[in-house]
Amino acid sequence: MAEVNANPEPPQNMTIYINNLNEKIKIDELKKSLHAVFSQFGKILEVLAFKTLKHKGQAWVIFEDVTSASNALRKMQGFPFYDKPMVLSYALQFHFSNLKLCFTSYF
């Protein structure tokens, strides 16, 4: 019988999920710093980070294309950011910005 993976990796997409971020950094500073660090890989549509307890230590970086996101994920995995190594993966769900980008591409 074939083994089923209960936690499959999300498919490649334009959004990188980042966790293990320093929770003491203010949200505005965190977003600006993430934008500065990740912009070397391509155009960033949006950086999302929230103040809520549920989302502390996490952020999402939405790139214009999958290639940029893939390069960022590969090269920045474990990168020390505010004294903590970042843990990166593809986001589980596409953010609305991705849908909006795809939708406006056709019109």
C-alpha positions as CSV (number, residue, x, y, z in Angstrom):
1,M,0.0,0.0,0.0
2,A,1.3,3.4,-0.9
3,E,2.2,5.8,1.9
4,V,0.3,9.0,2.0
5,N,2.0,12.2,3.1
6,A,-0.2,13.9,5.6
7,N,1.6,17.3,5.3
8,P,2.5,17.7,1.6
9,E,4.6,20.6,0.6
10,P,2.6,23.5,-0.9
11,P,3.0,23.9,-4.7
12,Q,5.4,26.5,-6.0
13,N,3.7,29.9,-6.1
14,M,4.5,33.6,-5.9
15,T,4.1,33.9,-2.1
16,I,6.7,32.9,0.4
17,Y,5.7,32.2,4.0
18,I,8.3,33.2,6.6
19,N,8.3,32.2,10.2
20,N,10.7,32.2,13.2
21,L,10.9,36.0,12.9
22,N,11.9,38.1,15.9
23,E,8.6,39.1,17.6
24,K,10.1,42.2,19.2
25,I,10.5,44.0,16.0
26,K,7.8,46.6,15.2
27,I,5.6,45.6,12.3
28,D,6.4,48.6,10.1
29,E,10.1,48.0,10.5
30,L,9.7,44.3,9.9
31,K,7.9,44.9,6.6
32,K,10.4,47.5,5.4
33,S,13.3,45.2,6.3
34,L,11.8,42.2,4.6
35,H,11.2,44.2,1.5
36,A,14.8,45.4,1.5
37,V,16.2,41.9,2.0
38,F,13.9,40.1,-0.5
39,S,13.8,42.8,-3.3
40,Q,17.1,41.5,-4.7
41,F,15.2,38.5,-6.0
42,G,12.6,40.4,-8.0
43,K,9.6,42.7,-7.9
44,I,7.6,42.5,-4.6
45,L,3.9,43.1,-4.8
46,E,3.3,43.1,-1.1
47,V,4.8,42.2,2.3
48,L,2.3,41.1,4.9
49,A,2.9,41.0,8.6
50,F,0.3,41.4,11.4
51,K,0.3,42.4,15.0
52,T,-2.2,39.7,16.1
53,L,-0.9,37.2,18.6
54,K,-1.8,34.4,16.2
55,H,0.5,35.8,13.5
56,K,3.4,37.1,15.5
57,G,6.8,35.9,14.2
58,Q,5.3,35.3,10.7
59,A,5.2,37.2,7.4
60,W,4.4,36.7,3.7
61,V,6.3,38.1,0.8
62,I,4.4,38.2,-2.5
63,F,6.5,38.3,-5.6
64,E,5.4,39.2,-9.1
65,D,6.5,35.8,-10.4
66,V,7.2,32.2,-9.2
67,T,10.8,32.3,-10.3
68,S,11.6,35.2,-8.0
69,A,9.8,33.5,-5.1
70,S,11.7,30.2,-5.8
71,N,15.1,31.9,-5.9
72,A,14.3,33.8,-2.7
73,L,13.2,30.6,-0.9
74,R,16.2,28.7,-2.0
75,K,18.8,31.4,-1.1
76,M,17.3,32.9,2.0
77,Q,16.4,29.7,3.9
78,G,18.0,30.0,7.3
79,F,19.3,33.5,6.7
80,P,19.9,35.3,10.0
81,F,17.4,38.1,10.3
82,Y,17.3,40.2,13.5
83,D,19.3,37.4,15.2
84,K,17.0,34.5,14.2
85,P,17.3,32.2,11.2
86,M,14.3,32.6,8.9
87,V,12.3,29.5,8.0
88,L,10.8,29.8,4.6
89,S,8.2,27.8,2.6
90,Y,5.8,28.4,-0.2
91,A,2.5,29.8,1.2
92,L,-0.3,27.3,1.5
93,Q,-2.9,29.7,-0.1
94,F,-2.6,32.3,-2.7
95,H,-3.1,35.8,-1.4
96,F,-5.8,38.0,-3.0
97,S,-3.0,40.1,-4.7
98,N,-2.0,37.1,-6.7
99,L,-5.6,36.6,-7.9
100,K,-5.9,40.3,-8.7
101,L,-2.6,40.2,-10.7
102,C,-3.8,37.2,-12.7
103,F,-7.2,38.7,-13.3
104,T,-5.9,42.1,-14.5
105,S,-3.4,40.3,-16.8
106,Y,-6.3,39.2,-19.0
107,F,-8.1,42.6,-19.3
